Amino acid sequence: MRSPPGVGWVRIVSAGLGSQVEGGWIFVKVLVLNCGSSSLKYQLIDMSDETLLAKGLVERIGIHGSRIKHVKVGMDPVVKETDIPNHDVAVKLVIDALLDLHHGVLKDLSELSAAGHRVVHGGERFTSSVLVDQEVLKGIEEVIPLAPLHNPANLMGIKAVMNALPGLPNVAVFDTAFHQTMPPHAYMYGIPYEHYQVDRVRRYGFHGTSHFYVAHRVAQVMNRPVEQLKIVTCHLGNGSSITAVDGGKSVDTSLGYGTTEGILMGTRSGNLDPSVMIYLMEKYGDAKTVSDVVHKKSGVCGISGISSDMRDVEEAMEKGNERAKLAFDMLCYGIRKYIGAYAAAMGGLDAIVFTAGIGENSDLVREEVCKHLEFLGVKFDPSKNKVRGKEAELSAPDSRVKVFVIPTNEELVIARDTKELVLRG
C-alpha cells in the first residue's frame, strides 16, 4: 500500500474513459470491486473528497435466484432479481445501476475515471498495487495455486470490466502486498528450505488493506507520524488476523501461507499442531475431509456448537452456555497472546487497534482482551467501550499504550491506490 495521497482537484496526467474535464482539471470517480466466485461487491467513490456515492452487491452469480442490490447514498436500497450467468453480466448490471435515472450517480460513463480491484494473493511478485496490463493478468494467474478459491474470481472481475469498459484504467490491489515488508525470519517456516525455493511455502499474510488503513488512521488520530509508532492491529471478523506494524510497515502477521493460522476464527481452527492434521488424515484417509474440518467446521462454531457468529455465541454465553464461554475465552486468550508476542517482536508498543466485524462491535471481546494487558502499560476505560462501528479511543488519558476502535475501510485504500497509479500513468 502507498501512503494516502491528498484529496481535491488534480491536474490531468492520465485520463480514463472520457474522464470529466473542467478547466484543465479532472474530477476523479473510482469504481471499487471485490469479486468472489458467485458475488460482486462494489462501491463508487468520488475521490475529490473521498465521498461514497453508491454501493451494492451482486449475489448468486451463475446460480438460480441471482440478484443485484444497489444503494445510492441517502436513498433506500433497490433490488433487482434477474438471471446473472457470469461476471460479464454482473458488471453490466452494476454499470446500469450507476447510470440509472432515479437511483444512479453517474450522468454518463465519462465521469468514471478508473476501476480498482481487490486481489487476494499477489505472491512475492506483487509487493504493491499495479496498473493492470496483460503481464499483470498473467502474474495473477500464475499465483492461483496460492489462492485457488479467490484469485480466479478476482481475475474474472477484472476481465469483465475490461470487456465492458475498454480503455478504462484498472488497478489491482493485493491483500498480501502490505505484508511483503516482513523479514525472512518472520515469514519463513521451519521446513526444508527447498519447499520455499520450489513450492513458495512461506508466510504471506492477508487483510493487508485493512491493516494498512487502520494503522495509518490511528497515527492521524494520535497526531503522530506512523513512522514513529509501534502498533498492533487486530482485524477480527469471521476471518481474523493480527499484525505487528512497526514504523508503518508490517513486520509480522498471524495468518500465514493460507487462511487458517493464528487465532480462533468463525469456522477456522487457528493455530494447530501439524501432528493433529497428520493424525486426522491417517485416521480418515482423506485430505479434503480434514481440510473441511479445519476450514469449515472448526473455530468458534466448532467449539461452541452454536454458531460462527460471535453475537450468537456471546448471547449463549451470557445465558450460561459453557461451550460458548470456552469459545469466547479461547478467542480472547489468543488475541492477548499475539499482542504480547508482537510487542516483544517490535521492542515496544504504542497503540492497539480493533477493527472489522468483531473488533468494531464486540465490547465484550475488547474488554476481556485489554483488562489483562496492564503489564504492557494499557489502562482500559470500560466507560468508553460501549461503542459499535464508530471510531473511538478506549484507553484512559494516562494510558501509556493507547487503545482504539477504528472502523476499517479497505475500499478507500483501493480507491486511493487506484487514483494515485492512474494519475501517475
C-alpha positions as CSV (number, residue, x, y, z in Angstrom):
1,M,0.0,0.0,0.0
2,R,1.1,3.6,-0.5
3,S,0.7,6.4,1.9
4,P,-2.6,8.1,1.4
5,P,-2.4,10.9,-1.2
6,G,-4.0,14.3,-0.7
7,V,-7.5,14.9,-1.9
8,G,-9.1,17.6,-4.0
9,W,-8.9,18.6,-7.7
10,V,-6.0,17.2,-9.5
11,R,-4.4,18.2,-12.8
12,I,-4.8,15.8,-15.7
13,V,-2.0,13.3,-16.0
14,S,-3.8,10.3,-17.5
15,A,-7.4,10.3,-18.3
16,G,-9.6,7.2,-18.2
17,L,-12.7,6.5,-20.3
18,G,-13.5,10.1,-21.3
19,S,-12.9,11.4,-17.8
20,Q,-14.9,14.6,-17.0
21,V,-12.7,17.6,-17.5
22,E,-13.5,21.2,-16.3
23,G,-11.0,24.0,-16.9
24,G,-8.0,21.7,-17.3
25,W,-8.8,19.6,-14.2
26,I,-10.1,16.1,-13.8
27,F,-12.8,15.1,-11.3
28,V,-11.8,11.6,-10.2
29,K,-14.5,8.9,-9.6
30,V,-13.3,5.4,-8.9
31,L,-15.3,2.2,-9.1
32,V,-14.0,-0.3,-6.5
33,L,-14.8,-4.0,-7.0
34,N,-14.4,-7.1,-4.8
35,C,-15.3,-10.2,-6.8
36,G,-16.0,-13.6,-5.4
37,S,-16.8,-16.8,-7.3
38,S,-20.5,-16.1,-7.1
39,S,-20.7,-12.5,-5.9
40,L,-19.5,-9.0,-6.7
41,K,-19.4,-6.2,-4.1
42,Y,-18.9,-2.7,-5.4
43,Q,-18.6,1.0,-4.3
44,L,-18.3,4.2,-6.3
45,I,-16.2,6.8,-4.6
46,D,-15.7,10.4,-5.5
47,M,-12.0,10.9,-4.9
48,S,-12.2,14.7,-5.0
49,D,-13.3,14.5,-1.3
50,E,-13.3,10.7,-0.8
51,T,-17.1,10.6,-0.6
52,L,-19.0,7.3,-1.0
53,L,-21.7,7.8,-3.7
54,A,-23.1,4.3,-4.1
55,K,-22.5,0.7,-3.2
56,G,-24.0,-2.6,-3.9
57,L,-23.9,-6.4,-4.1
58,V,-24.5,-8.8,-6.9
59,E,-25.3,-12.2,-5.5
60,R,-25.6,-15.8,-6.7
61,I,-23.8,-15.2,-10.0
62,G,-24.3,-18.3,-12.1
63,I,-26.8,-19.7,-9.5
64,H,-30.6,-19.7,-9.5
65,G,-32.1,-16.7,-7.7
66,S,-29.4,-14.2,-8.6
67,R,-30.0,-10.5,-7.9
68,I,-28.4,-7.1,-7.6
69,K,-28.9,-4.9,-4.5
70,H,-27.9,-1.3,-5.2
71,V,-27.8,1.6,-2.7
72,K,-27.4,5.3,-3.7
73,V,-26.2,7.1,-0.6
74,G,-29.1,8.8,1.1
75,M,-31.8,6.6,-0.6
76,D,-33.4,3.2,0.2
77,P,-31.8,0.1,-1.4
78,V,-33.2,-1.2,-4.7
79,V,-33.2,-4.9,-5.6
80,K,-33.5,-6.4,-9.0
81,E,-33.8,-10.2,-9.4
82,T,-32.6,-11.3,-12.8
83,D,-30.6,-14.1,-14.5
84,I,-26.9,-13.4,-13.9
85,P,-25.0,-16.2,-15.6
86,N,-21.5,-14.7,-15.3
87,H,-19.3,-11.8,-14.1
88,D,-19.6,-10.0,-17.5
89,V,-23.4,-9.7,-17.0
90,A,-22.9,-8.8,-13.3
91,V,-20.6,-5.9,-14.3
92,K,-23.0,-4.6,-16.9
93,L,-25.8,-4.6,-14.3
94,V,-23.5,-2.6,-12.0
95,I,-22.9,-0.1,-14.7
96,D,-26.7,0.1,-15.5
97,A,-27.4,0.7,-11.8
98,L,-24.8,3.5,-11.6
99,L,-26.3,5.2,-14.7
100,D,-30.0,4.7,-13.7
101,L,-32.1,7.9,-14.0
102,H,-33.6,7.5,-10.5
103,H,-31.1,5.7,-8.3
104,G,-27.9,6.2,-10.3
105,V,-25.0,8.5,-9.5
106,L,-23.4,9.0,-12.9
107,K,-24.8,11.0,-15.8
108,D,-22.6,9.1,-18.2
109,L,-19.5,6.9,-18.3
110,S,-17.2,9.9,-19.0
111,E,-17.4,10.6,-15.2
112,L,-15.8,7.3,-14.4
113,S,-12.0,7.5,-14.3
114,A,-10.8,4.1,-13.2
115,A,-11.7,0.8,-11.6
116,G,-9.8,-0.6,-8.6
117,H,-9.9,-4.4,-7.9
118,R,-9.3,-6.3,-4.7
119,V,-7.0,-9.3,-5.5
120,V,-6.4,-11.7,-2.6
121,H,-3.0,-13.0,-3.5
122,G,0.0,-11.4,-5.2
123,G,2.6,-13.9,-4.0
124,E,6.1,-12.5,-3.9
125,R,5.8,-10.9,-7.3
126,F,3.4,-8.1,-6.4
127,T,4.7,-6.0,-3.5
128,S,2.4,-3.0,-4.2
129,S,-0.6,-2.1,-6.2
130,V,-0.2,-2.1,-10.0
131,L,-1.9,-0.8,-13.2
132,V,-3.4,-3.9,-14.9
133,D,-1.9,-5.0,-18.3
134,Q,-1.5,-8.4,-19.9
135,E,1.6,-9.1,-17.9
136,V,-0.2,-8.4,-14.6
137,L,-3.1,-10.6,-15.6
138,K,-0.6,-13.4,-16.3
139,G,1.1,-12.8,-13.0
140,I,-2.2,-13.0,-11.0
141,E,-3.0,-16.2,-12.9
142,E,0.4,-17.7,-12.0
143,V,-0.2,-17.4,-8.3
144,I,-3.7,-19.1,-8.5
145,P,-2.2,-22.2,-6.7
146,L,-1.7,-20.0,-3.7
147,A,-5.3,-18.8,-3.6
148,P,-7.3,-21.2,-5.7
149,L,-10.7,-20.1,-4.3
150,H,-10.1,-16.3,-4.7
151,N,-7.7,-15.3,-7.5
152,P,-9.7,-16.9,-10.3
153,A,-12.8,-14.9,-9.2
154,N,-10.7,-11.7,-8.9
155,L,-9.4,-12.3,-12.4
156,M,-13.0,-12.7,-13.7
157,G,-14.0,-9.4,-12.3
158,I,-11.0,-7.5,-13.8
159,K,-11.6,-9.1,-17.2
160,A,-15.3,-8.4,-17.1
161,V,-14.6,-4.6,-16.5
162,M,-12.0,-4.7,-19.3
163,N,-14.7,-6.2,-21.6
164,A,-17.5,-3.8,-20.6
165,L,-15.4,-0.6,-20.5
166,P,-12.4,-1.0,-22.9
167,G,-9.9,1.8,-22.3
168,L,-10.8,2.3,-18.6
169,P,-7.7,2.0,-16.4
170,N,-7.8,-0.9,-14.0
171,V,-5.7,-1.2,-10.8
172,A,-5.1,-4.4,-8.9
173,V,-4.7,-4.0,-5.1
174,F,-3.4,-7.1,-3.3
175,D,-4.3,-8.3,0.2
176,T,-0.8,-9.7,0.6
177,A,1.2,-6.7,-0.6
178,F,1.3,-4.8,2.7
179,H,3.0,-7.8,4.4
180,Q,5.8,-8.1,1.9
181,T,7.9,-6.0,4.2
182,M,8.2,-8.8,6.7
183,P,11.8,-10.0,7.2
184,P,12.7,-13.6,6.3
185,H,12.9,-14.7,10.0
186,A,9.2,-13.7,10.3
187,Y,7.9,-15.2,7.1
188,M,9.8,-18.4,6.8
189,Y,8.6,-21.8,8.2
190,G,11.0,-24.3,9.8
191,I,10.7,-26.9,7.0
192,P,13.3,-27.8,4.4
193,Y,14.4,-24.6,2.5
194,E,13.7,-26.2,-0.9
195,H,10.0,-26.1,-0.1
196,Y,10.3,-22.3,-0.1
197,Q,12.5,-22.2,-3.2
198,V,10.4,-24.7,-5.2
199,D,6.9,-24.5,-3.7
200,R,7.0,-20.9,-2.4
201,V,5.8,-22.1,1.0
202,R,6.1,-19.1,3.4
203,R,4.0,-16.8,5.4
204,Y,2.2,-14.3,3.2
205,G,-0.5,-12.8,5.4
206,F,-3.8,-11.3,4.4
207,H,-6.2,-8.4,5.2
208,G,-3.3,-6.1,4.2
209,T,-5.5,-3.3,3.0
210,S,-7.4,-3.3,6.4
211,H,-4.2,-3.4,8.5
212,F,-2.7,-0.6,6.4
213,Y,-5.7,1.6,6.6
214,V,-6.3,1.4,10.4
215,A,-2.5,1.7,11.2
216,H,-2.3,5.0,9.2
217,R,-5.6,6.2,10.5
218,V,-4.7,5.7,14.2
219,A,-1.5,7.6,13.6
220,Q,-3.6,10.5,12.3
221,V,-5.9,10.3,15.3
222,M,-2.9,10.3,17.7
223,N,-1.4,13.2,15.7
224,R,1.9,11.3,15.4
225,P,3.9,10.1,12.3
226,V,3.2,6.5,11.6
227,E,6.9,6.0,11.1
228,Q,7.4,6.7,14.9
229,L,4.8,4.2,16.1
230,K,4.7,0.6,17.1
231,I,1.1,-0.7,16.5
232,V,-0.7,-4.0,16.8
233,T,-3.7,-4.0,14.5
234,C,-6.5,-6.6,15.3
235,H,-8.7,-7.4,12.3
236,L,-11.3,-9.6,13.9
237,G,-14.2,-11.0,11.9
238,N,-15.3,-14.3,10.5
239,G,-11.7,-14.4,9.2
240,S,-9.2,-12.7,11.5
241,S,-5.6,-11.7,11.6
242,I,-3.3,-9.7,13.9
243,T,-0.4,-7.7,12.6
244,A,2.7,-6.0,14.1
245,V,3.1,-2.6,12.3
246,D,6.4,-1.1,13.1
247,G,7.1,2.4,11.6
248,G,4.2,1.9,9.2
249,K,5.4,-1.4,7.9
250,S,4.2,-4.9,8.6
251,V,6.9,-6.9,10.3
252,D,4.8,-10.0,11.3
253,T,1.2,-11.2,11.0
254,S,-0.8,-14.1,12.3
255,L,-2.2,-15.5,9.0
256,G,0.4,-17.4,7.1
257,Y,0.6,-19.5,3.9
258,G,-3.2,-19.9,4.0
259,T,-6.1,-18.5,5.9
260,T,-6.3,-20.9,8.9
261,E,-3.3,-19.9,11.0
262,G,-3.4,-17.6,14.0
263,I,-6.3,-17.1,16.4
264,L,-9.6,-18.9,16.6
265,M,-12.0,-17.7,13.7
266,G,-15.6,-18.2,12.8
267,T,-15.2,-21.7,11.3
268,R,-11.4,-21.9,11.0
269,S,-9.2,-23.6,13.6
270,G,-6.4,-21.1,14.1
271,N,-3.0,-22.5,15.2
272,L,-2.9,-26.2,15.1
273,D,-0.1,-28.7,15.8
274,P,0.7,-30.3,12.4
275,S,0.6,-33.7,14.2
276,V,-3.2,-33.2,14.5
277,M,-3.5,-32.9,10.8
278,I,-1.3,-35.9,10.2
279,Y,-3.3,-38.0,12.7
280,L,-6.7,-37.0,11.2
281,M,-5.6,-37.7,7.7
282,E,-4.2,-41.1,8.7
283,K,-7.4,-41.9,10.5
284,Y,-9.9,-40.7,7.9
285,G,-7.7,-41.1,4.8
286,D,-8.9,-38.0,3.0
287,A,-7.2,-34.7,2.9
288,K,-10.3,-32.9,1.7
289,T,-12.3,-34.2,4.7
290,V,-9.7,-32.9,7.0
291,S,-9.5,-29.6,5.1
292,D,-13.2,-29.2,5.5
293,V,-12.8,-29.8,9.3
294,V,-10.2,-27.1,9.8
295,H,-11.7,-24.6,7.3
296,K,-15.4,-25.0,7.7
297,K,-16.2,-26.9,10.9
298,S,-13.8,-25.6,13.5
299,G,-13.2,-22.3,15.2
300,V,-15.9,-20.5,17.2
301,C,-18.5,-22.6,15.6
302,G,-16.8,-25.9,16.2
303,I,-16.0,-25.2,19.9
304,S,-19.3,-23.6,20.8
305,G,-21.5,-25.9,18.8
306,I,-23.8,-22.9,18.3
307,S,-22.7,-20.5,15.5
308,S,-19.8,-18.9,13.8
309,D,-21.3,-15.5,14.6
310,M,-19.8,-14.0,17.8
311,R,-23.1,-12.3,18.6
312,D,-24.9,-15.6,18.9
313,V,-22.0,-17.0,21.0
314,E,-22.0,-14.0,23.4
315,E,-25.8,-14.3,23.8
316,A,-25.5,-18.0,24.7
317,M,-22.5,-17.4,27.0
318,E,-24.5,-14.8,28.9
319,K,-27.2,-17.5,29.4
320,G,-24.7,-19.8,30.9
321,N,-23.6,-22.0,28.0
322,E,-20.2,-23.3,29.0
323,R,-19.1,-24.2,25.4
324,A,-19.9,-20.7,24.2
325,K,-17.9,-19.3,27.1
326,L,-15.0,-21.6,26.2
327,A,-15.0,-20.4,22.6
328,F,-15.1,-16.8,23.8
329,D,-12.2,-17.3,26.2
330,M,-10.1,-19.1,23.6
331,L,-10.6,-16.2,21.2
332,C,-9.7,-13.5,23.7
333,Y,-6.7,-15.5,25.1
334,G,-5.4,-16.0,21.6
335,I,-5.7,-12.2,20.8
336,R,-3.8,-11.4,24.0
337,K,-1.0,-13.8,23.2
338,Y,-0.4,-12.2,19.8
339,I,-0.5,-8.7,21.2
340,G,2.1,-9.7,23.8
341,A,4.2,-11.5,21.3
342,Y,4.2,-8.6,18.8
343,A,5.1,-6.1,21.5
344,A,8.1,-8.3,22.1
345,A,8.9,-8.6,18.4
346,M,8.8,-4.8,17.9
347,G,10.5,-4.0,21.2
348,G,7.7,-1.8,22.4
349,L,4.1,-0.9,21.8
350,D,2.3,2.5,21.4
351,A,-1.2,1.5,20.3
352,I,-3.6,-1.4,19.9
353,V,-6.3,-1.1,17.2
354,F,-9.5,-3.2,17.0
355,T,-11.3,-3.3,13.6
356,A,-13.6,-5.4,11.4
357,G,-16.9,-7.1,12.5
358,I,-16.0,-8.4,15.9
359,G,-13.3,-5.7,16.6
360,E,-15.7,-2.9,15.8
361,N,-18.8,-4.2,17.5
362,S,-17.9,-6.6,20.4
363,D,-17.3,-4.5,23.6
364,L,-17.1,-7.8,25.5
365,V,-14.1,-9.1,23.4
366,R,-12.3,-5.8,23.6
367,E,-12.7,-5.5,27.4
368,E,-11.7,-9.1,28.0
369,V,-8.6,-8.7,25.9
370,C,-7.5,-5.4,27.3
371,K,-8.1,-5.8,31.0
372,H,-5.3,-8.4,31.1
373,L,-2.7,-6.1,29.4
374,E,-1.9,-3.8,32.3
375,F,1.6,-5.1,32.4
376,L,2.2,-3.6,28.9
377,G,1.0,-0.2,30.0
378,V,-2.6,-0.5,28.9
379,K,-5.2,1.4,31.1
380,F,-8.5,0.4,29.7
381,D,-11.6,2.6,30.3
382,P,-14.8,0.5,30.2
383,S,-16.9,3.6,30.2
384,K,-15.6,4.5,26.7
385,N,-16.1,0.9,25.4
386,K,-19.9,1.0,24.7
387,V,-19.4,1.8,21.0
388,R,-20.3,-0.2,17.9
389,G,-18.9,0.6,14.5
390,K,-17.6,4.0,15.4
391,E,-14.1,5.4,15.8
392,A,-13.2,5.8,19.5
393,E,-10.4,5.8,22.0
394,L,-10.9,3.2,24.7
395,S,-7.9,3.9,26.9
396,A,-7.6,6.2,29.9
397,P,-5.9,9.6,29.4
398,D,-2.8,8.4,31.3
399,S,-2.5,5.0,29.5
400,R,1.0,4.6,28.1
401,V,-0.4,2.3,25.4
402,K,-3.4,3.7,23.6
403,V,-6.4,1.5,22.6
404,F,-8.7,2.4,19.7
405,V,-11.6,1.2,17.7
406,I,-11.1,2.2,14.1
407,P,-13.7,1.0,11.5
408,T,-11.8,-0.4,8.5
409,N,-12.2,1.0,5.0
410,E,-10.5,-1.3,2.6
411,E,-12.4,0.1,-0.3
412,L,-11.0,3.6,0.3
413,V,-7.4,2.1,0.3
414,I,-8.1,0.5,-3.0
415,A,-9.6,3.8,-4.4
416,R,-6.6,5.8,-3.1
417,D,-4.1,3.5,-4.7
418,T,-6.1,3.4,-8.0
419,K,-6.2,7.2,-8.1
420,E,-2.5,7.5,-7.4
421,L,-1.5,5.0,-10.1
422,V,-3.8,6.3,-12.8
423,L,-2.6,9.9,-12.3
424,R,1.0,8.8,-12.3
425,G,0.3,6.9,-15.5
